[in-house]
Amino acid sequence: MKKSMLYKELAEYYDLIYSWKDYKGEAEKVRRLIDSYKMSDGNELLEVACGTGRHLQYMKRWFDCTGVDNSRSMIDIARSRVKGVRFAVADMTTLSLGRKFDVVSCLFSSIGYVKSYKNLNRTISNFSAHLKNGGVLVVEPWFTRSNYHPGIPHMTTYNGKHIKIARVNTSKIVGDLSITDMHYLVARDHREVKHLVDRHEIGLFDTRITLQYMKEAGLDVRYLKNGLMKDRGLFVGTKRS
Ligand SMILES: C[S@@+](CC[C@H](N)C(=O)[O-])C[C@H]1O[C@@H](n2cnc3c(N)ncnc32)[C@H](O)[C@@H]1O
């Protein structure tokens, strides 16, 4: 079976391949939602699966931030980019930081990497356990089975002066997972072109089941159809007192 490398060996290309993404605009939208739904008094924010820290770069203007991710390579990049934020390597399925926050966020479909409903339920409980009463949870999910379209070819490119990247893929559905082998061609100055294949297995979780888990975890929750990215939606929950 092919292994996922994106958040390990391929971490150095992550920001290039996602250079099109509007992290600033998304952070501003998340901040507005937090302002609308947060009932607690503080401003401590935990971003789970923070990756290279691109949202935190903006969130730190408004919140006292902590970022966690289970990839050391991603955390190393985040730490060198974003000053004034605490970072730690931690797995969201077993998260236990021993403190509570006013906001917990998990964006860009990272929650899908927990893969199974059992892990999803456990992860949502962990998020809730890290929230103060009146605190807000913001989760941007991956696609559901009904709005995911497998088999369609995709290509993303990065055209820098000293590095060019082409990433192509198709995907399939197996059980409740989308499975995508991302093929990377990376060309750099004076080096052989590298071909790398990176497998992503991501849970296609049902919206109603996710909402149910959030309610059971003590959250008053809403699903917003128009979230940050097209067709992905957004869950926003407030921790009940
Ligand atoms: C699509 S990236 C999103 C990163 C970042 N939130 C962003 O918006 O750029 C998914 C992230 O989830 C992280 N991740 C995957 N499984 C995880 C887990 N079980 N616990 C914590 N982080 C995880 C990966 O290392 C990666 O950084």
The ligand as a Gaussian input file, in Angstrom:
#p B3LYP/6-31G(d) Opt

LIG

0 1
 C       -5.057000      19.483000       4.277000
 S       -3.830000      19.696000       5.505000
 C       -4.445000      21.177000       6.281000
 C       -3.392000      21.944000       7.018000
 C       -3.819000      23.343000       7.456000
 N       -4.960000      23.294000       8.356000
 C       -4.136000      24.216000       6.258000
 O       -5.265000      24.728000       6.185000
 O       -3.259000      24.401000       5.407000
 C       -4.204000      18.429000       6.668000
 C       -3.363000      18.488000       7.932000
 O       -3.873000      17.524000       8.858000
 C       -2.787000      16.975000       9.560000
 N       -3.256000      15.725000      10.175000
 C       -3.645000      14.598000       9.549000
 N       -4.041000      13.680000      10.453000
 C       -3.899000      14.264000      11.674000
 C       -4.146000      13.821000      13.010000
 N       -4.624000      12.582000      13.252000
 N       -3.897000      14.672000      14.017000
 C       -3.415000      15.910000      13.789000
 N       -3.144000      16.395000      12.543000
 C       -3.403000      15.569000      11.504000
 C       -1.718000      16.820000       8.496000
 O       -0.431000      16.621000       9.026000
 C       -1.886000      18.130000       7.744000
 O       -1.071000      19.138000       8.258000

